[in-house]
Amino acid sequence: MTITVWRVLCVASAVLFVAGLLLLLFTRLLKNKYYHVYTADELMTKSKMTNGKNSVYFTSGETKNYINKYAICKTEFDRYLVCKFVKKFSYVKYFVLEYSAHGRVIGVQQIDECDTGLNSKIITLHKRCAKVNVVIGTADDVEINSDVIRPLSRKRIRVFALIKSFTLFAFLFAVRHIILEVLCKGMLGYYLQDMLNYISIGVCFLIGLISYGITVLCFRRKNVKALNGGVVEYEFV
């Protein structure tokens, strides 16, 4: 192929790279869906401290039969959550749904605890978290809620991974040619016909293929984290 054809392919790759980024940005294929709709829990108390403020809320729905209240503690640098159990459990699973100030879900944490005390462990919240709902999942051997989080479909994950890997390949292809234009100049035509040029394209393709595999493996589930915090010392009143 001539230098002109390679340059056309470079421009086309750059365009496809930008188009791929925009497609990933606006389609939001990994945007998760949640069954639970935000419920404004009743505020019990609010207090200020030297380095922050604490707010204690009553839980709602069937959760209050297992977790009757929770405290959100906000400082200048951190914010975290502590739950108050109605009794000690040998095993309890619950979900902490985090919302922005406008009520949009920004994350969900699945918390598993064994041999609990009356207070939960410390649960770190996202810095943008403004509101919280706590939803009971399982208490001892009783399953109360299992459909808090709607898992992402494999199809959506694979489509996202495919677009992402193709976008990465287009980026590497364009960058490869731009580097050749800068470094080779007078020997550009010779190098473009050399086997090393095609090997470099193969390497770009291989990187894109590896990216696909890693993405599929890493993003089967989104916004669900099992956290283990420290022993809590928050005093409920």
JOLINQUI-V152291 format. One record per residue. PHI is phi as a letter, one per 30 degrees, with the letter a starting at -180 (999 if undefined). Layout:
# JOLINQUI-V152291
<<PHI> <PHI>>
This chain:
# JOLINQUI-V152291
<<999> <d> <d> <d> <d> <d> <d> <d> <d> <d> <d> <d> <d> <d> <d> <d> <d> <d> <d> <d> <d> <d> <d> <d> <d> <c> <d> <h> <d> <c> <d> <d> <c> <b> <d> <d> <c> <e> <c> <d> <d> <d> <d> <c> <b> <b> <b> <c> <b> <d> <c> <l> <b> <c> <b> <c> <b> <d> <d> <b> <i> <d> <d> <d> <d> <b> <b> <c> <a> <b> <c> <c> <c> <c> <b> <d> <c> <b> <b> <b> <b> <b> <c> <c> <d> <d> <a> <d> <b> <d> <a> <b> <b> <b> <c> <c> <c> <c> <b> <d> <d> <c> <i> <c> <d> <c> <l> <b> <c> <c> <c> <c> <b> <b> <h> <d> <c> <d> <c> <d> <d> <d> <c> <d> <c> <d> <d> <d> <d> <c> <b> <b> <b> <c> <b> <d> <c> <b> <b> <h> <c> <c> <c> <c> <b> <b> <c> <d> <c> <c> <d> <d> <d> <d> <d> <d> <d> <d> <d> <d> <d> <d> <d> <d> <d> <d> <d> <d> <d> <d> <d> <d> <d> <d> <d> <e> <d> <d> <d> <d> <d> <d> <d> <d> <h> <d> <c> <d> <d> <d> <d> <d> <c> <d> <d> <d> <d> <d> <d> <d> <d> <d> <d> <e> <d> <d> <d> <d> <d> <d> <e> <d> <d> <d> <d> <d> <d> <d> <c> <d> <b> <b> <i> <b> <b> <c> <c> <c> <c> <d> <d> <d> <b> <d> <c> <d> <b>>
